[in-house]
Amino acid sequence: MSLPSHSTSQRTERFEGFEVTVPIPAACPNTATTPTQRLKPSETHPSTYGNSGVDAMSTETCDHCGATFDDEEPYLLHLRDEHADDLGPIEQRRVAAMDADEGSSVVAYAAAVGALALAGALAYVLFFSGGGATDGPGGASGAEAAMQPHSVGTEHYHGTIAVTVGGQELDFSRSQFQLQADPFHFENGNGERWHVHAQDVTLTYAMGTLGVDVTQSTVSYDGTTYDADAGDTVVVEVNGEPVDPSSYVLQRGDDVRIVANGSG
């Protein structure tokens, strides 16, 4: 019995009364076992794992022009500003979500600024109306003197008036008193019925358009001033009640009566 030429050793075994010589083949080089080596993830999929994979996952690439961005926000800003008409549904939702976040931040900022401005304005008014309440040359405090009509054309109502200065009743039907100002005036030759066409028209403002300066205690007209503190008669009433003309805002249907006479 011939044996393969590559056998290098033999052994004898007994089988059913016969002795049999069995060759022991040499180890085949092709079947040598060596420890299995596992490839690193970066060696099997370098585009997904390892350092290059991390970079790919953290960057954004524009599908429309190929531009790359290191962060999501500049990428979304680029989509919105450069490719607004070409965005797909998902891109549109991402851009809209970014805009909503920016809008809420702007609104919160604007609200904070508005609150600060309102607080400053309120402090200013309180300071000058409280701390500076002493009447100036015109008899009105700084805050009161600053009150002016506004929003011309948003109001239109009427009332009546009678003004007597130095024993003579002023005739407001005369041309010198007609249509002197848009917020307050007489018109059509009528000198008893006044017209208001604006908001916050005070009695002081109204009389000032006619050349009559009025405070709580003084009336000045045509170069002469009548002062209650000096013993003169000064009456400033609306609907029979005394008022502070610098702060009183004329109302619909008001009946104004002003009297100023010297003490002599």
ZILINUR-V963697 format. One record per pair of residues at least 6 apart in sequence whose ideal C-beta (glycine too) atoms are under 7 Angstrom apart, sorted by sequence separation. I is the first residue (numbers start at 0). J is the second residue. If there is no record, write none. Layout:
I&J, I&J
This chain:
45&51, 46&52, 68&74, 134&140, 162&168, 178&184, 225&231, 227&233, 235&241, 236&242, 11&18, 12&19, 41&48, 60&67, 137&144, 161&168, 162&169, 206&213, 211&218, 212&219, 217&224, 218&225, 235&242, 11&19, 40&48, 41&49, 59&67, 78&86, 86&94, 132&140, 177&185, 178&186, 185&193, 186&194, 217&225, 225&233, 11&20, 12&21, 40&49, 46&55, 58&67, 59&68, 68&77, 131&140, 135&144, 176&185, 177&186, 211&220, 217&226, 235&244, 58&68, 131&141, 183&193, 184&194, 203&213, 210&220, 216&226, 237&247, 9&20, 10&21, 58&69, 66&77, 177&188, 202&213, 216&227, 9&21, 59&71, 78&90, 128&140, 183&195, 216&228, 9&22, 10&23, 61&74, 182&195, 9&23, 127&141, 128&142, 171&185, 176&190, 182&196, 8&23, 59&74, 79&94, 127&142, 181&196, 182&197, 218&233, 238&253, 6&22, 61&77, 78&94, 172&188, 181&197, 217&233, 237&253, 238&254, 6&23, 61&78, 172&189, 183&200, 216&233, 237&254, 6&24, 7&25, 75&93, 124&142, 172&190, 182&200, 237&255, 3&22, 5&24, 63&82, 75&94, 171&190, 2&22, 5&25, 170&190, 215&235, 236&256, 183&204, 63&85, 75&97, 183&205, 213&235, 234&256, 235&257, 234&257, 234&258, 72&97, 183&208, 232&258, 233&259, 232&259, 180&208, 215&243, 231&259, 232&260, 179&208, 215&244, 231&260, 151&181, 179&209, 214&244, 231&261, 151&182, 160&191, 213&244, 214&245, 231&262, 159&191, 230&262, 159&192, 160&193, 176&209, 148&182, 225&259, 157&192, 158&193, 225&260, 157&193, 225&261, 157&194, 171&209, 206&244, 156&195, 218&257, 202&242, 154&195, 155&196, 203&244, 218&259, 154&196, 202&244, 203&245, 154&197, 201&244, 152&196, 154&198, 201&245, 205&249, 213&257, 151&196, 153&198, 201&246, 202&247, 151&197, 201&247, 150&197, 201&248, 202&249, 149&197, 150&198, 200&248, 148&197, 149&198, 162&211, 199&248, 200&249, 148&198, 149&199, 148&199, 148&200, 146&199, 202&255, 164&218, 195&249, 146&201, 148&204, 164&220, 147&204, 165&223, 139&203, 137&212, 139&214, 138&214, 137&214, 138&215, 138&216, 138&217, 158&249, 158&252, 166&260, 156&251, 158&253, 159&254, 160&255, 161&256, 162&257, 163&258, 164&259, 165&260, 158&254, 165&261, 158&255, 144&245, 143&245, 143&246, 139&245, 138&245
